[in-house]
Amino acid sequence: MPDKQRVINILFLILMIFTTGLFSQKKMSRKEFIKDSTHIVQVKLVRPQFRFDNRTIFIKGQTLNITGFDAGVLLKEKLRLTLGYYASVKNIKAERETIDNIEFEREASLNYGSINVEFIYKNTRYISLGMPLDFNFGKNTLTYTNVISRDQQRASGFAFMTDFGLSAILKPIRWIGIKGIVGYRKTIFNQVKGARNDGFFTSIGIYVDIREVVKDVQMFKLKKKYRKNKNSVETAVDLITD
């Protein structure tokens, strides 16, 4: 074998030994696995929260849809604190009212900020139960339209309300589920005479827990490192259905 070819073969062998040693991983011990997995699954003191909300309020036989969002934190998996903003969708039928022998159509709208507090009193693998309490402050607006001339007049003012009720999250998978709320809205202060906001309300939506998604990804990588010979699909199924 020519000297040049022999040198190439030796260099290739050295490269193979180096790369094999560089990318090979030592199998994780059980003690290391328990330590790392405990760190991943431990309850965090603070977790970020974000939610899109859609509520339906039942007011004297009619419904008012309110959409909005809130953002904040969840403390120790027990106390949710968020700030939100909400606005009504005009789906209440215009009501007629006679003022000084003139007939008007009346429409209401509501925009408000919110301080949301929710106590989580039960949190298991498949269900979470809570008691939400919201403090809402914003602006009520009533629009009066003359049924003949179509001229409009508006009355607006400050409103302060509170929402309270019960919430439940059903979690067929730990990081995704359905959240529902049933409660009652009560007006504490309202500058606009005749504006009505009191009534029972419901809310339903999709719940996604980003922290659980991140935790599953971290556990998947850790289990693959610990159980080198186990199928990746099998490991993923174990995590999702656990």
N, C-alpha and C positions, 0 to 999 in steps of 0.2 A: 504494500500500500504506500503510495507516495506520501512524503512528509506533509505536504499541504493538506491532503485529504485526512490524514491522521489528526492534524491540529483541528480541523473543522469538526471531526467527530467528537473530539475531547471537549471542545467548546460547547457543542450541542448537548453533550451529556451533563456538563456542569450547569448549563441553562435549565435543563429539565429538572435536575435535582433542586436547583434554587427556587424555581417556580412552584414545584410540588410542595416544598417546605413553606413557601410564602402563603399559598392559598389553602393549604390543609388546615383544618381546625381540630383542635383537641376536643374530644367529647366532654361535654359538661357533666360534672358530678351532680349527684342528687342534692347535695347540700347547697351547691351553687344555684341549681334550678329553683329550689324552695326559696332561697334568699331573694333571687331576682323576681320570681313570680309574686312573692308577697309584696314587694315594692310596687309592682305594677297594679295589683288589685286593691291596694289599701285605699281607704276612703280619703278623698282630698278635702281639705278645709274649704277651699273656694273653687267653684266651677263656673265658667261663664255660661250665660243663658241668653237665648234669643228665640222669639216666638212670633209668628204671624197669627192673628186672632180674627175670628169671624163670629159675631154674636147676633142672635135674633132675640129681640125684646118684644113681648106681647103686651100691647097697650090698648085696652078697651076694645078687644075684638080685632085689632089690626096688628100688623107686625112691622117692626123697624129693624133693618139690618145695619149693623155697625161693624166696620172693618178697621183694623189697626195692627200695631205691633208693640212689643215691649222688649227691653234688653236689661240685663243686670247680672246677678250672681245667685248661685245656690250654695248655701253654707251647710257643711257637714251632712249633706243629703236630707236635711230636715227643714230648712227655712229658705224660701225663695223670695228675693227682693229685687224688683225691677221697676223701671220707669217706662211709661208707654205713651203713645199718641193714638187717638181714635177719631173717626169721623163717620157720620151717619150716611146711609145710602137712601135716596128718596124713593121709598117704596110704599110709604103710607099714602093711601088715597086722600086726595084733597078734600077737606071737610068744608062744609058751607056754614056761614055764620052771618046773622043779620045785625048790622050796626047802624043805628039812626035810620032805620027803614031802607038801608042799602045792603044788598046781599053781596057777601064776599066769599071767595074760596080761600081757605087757610092751609098753608103748608109749613111744616116744621123741619128744622135742621139742627144738628148738634155736633160741635167739635170740641174736644177736650183732651187735656193731658191727664195722666193717671200715675198714682203711686200704688204698686201692686205688692201685696204681701200674701204668701201662701205657706201654711204650716203643713208639712208632710208627716202625718201621724202613722202611716203604715206603708212600708216599701218592701215588697217581696220580689221574687224572680218574675212572676207573671202579672202582678198588679201593684199599683201605687195609688194611695188614697190621700187626699188633701183637703184643706179648708181655705179657699182663697178669700181675701178681703181687699177690695180696691177702693181707693179714695180718688174721686174724679172731680176735676175742676176745669171749667171752660166756658164756652159761649153758646147760649141758646138763641136761635133766630126764628121768628115767626114772620112769614110773608103773606100779606093780605092782597088778593087780586080782585078788583071790582069785576063782577061777572058780566057787566054790560060794557063798560069803557075799557076794561082790561088794565086800568091804572093799578099800580102796585104801591103798597106801603109796607115798610119793614119795622119790626120791633126786635131789638136784640139786647142781651144783658148777660151778666155773670150767673153761672149755675154751679152748685156744689152738690155732688151725689156720692153715694156709696153702694158698692156691689158686694154681696156676700153669698156664699153657697157651699157646695160640695163638688169636688173634682175626682175623677178616676182615670187612670191610664191602664189600658190592657196591653200587655207586652208579650205577644207570641214569640218574638225574638227580643233579646235584651235591649237592643239599641234602636228598635223601631216598634211603634204601637199606635193605638188610637186613644186620643185624650178627649174626654167629655166633661162639661161643667153644667150644673143646674143651679140656679140661684135667683136672687131677687134684687132689683134696683130700687133704692129709696132716695128721693130728693130731699136734701137737708136745707138748701137755700136756693131760691130762684128769683131773679129780678124781672123775668118776663111773665106777666100775668097771662094765665091760660095755657102756658106751655106744659105739656104732660110727658114725663119720662119714667114714671114709676111703673113697675110691672115685673113679672117673672121673665127670666131669660135663659137661653140654652146656648151652648157653644160646643162644637165638635171639630176635630181636626187631626192631622197626622203629627205624631210625636216622633222626633228623631233625637237620640242622645249621642252627640259627637264624641263625648268622652268614652262611651262604651265601644264605639267604632275604633278609636285610637287604641284602646286597651286590648281589643281583640287582635288587631294587627301586631301589637307588641307581643302578645301571648303566642300568636301563630309563629312568629320568628323565633321566640324562645323555645317553644316545643319542637320546632324543626331542628334546632341546634341540639336539644337534649335527646330527641329520638331520631337519630339520623336515618334509620331504616324505615320509618313510618311514612306511608303515602301522604302527599300534601293535601289531596282532596279529603282524605279521612280525617286529617288534623283539622281542616277548616270546618267540616261537618260537626266534629266534636265541639268546637268552639261556639258555633252558631246555635246549636241545640242544647248547649249546657245550661 
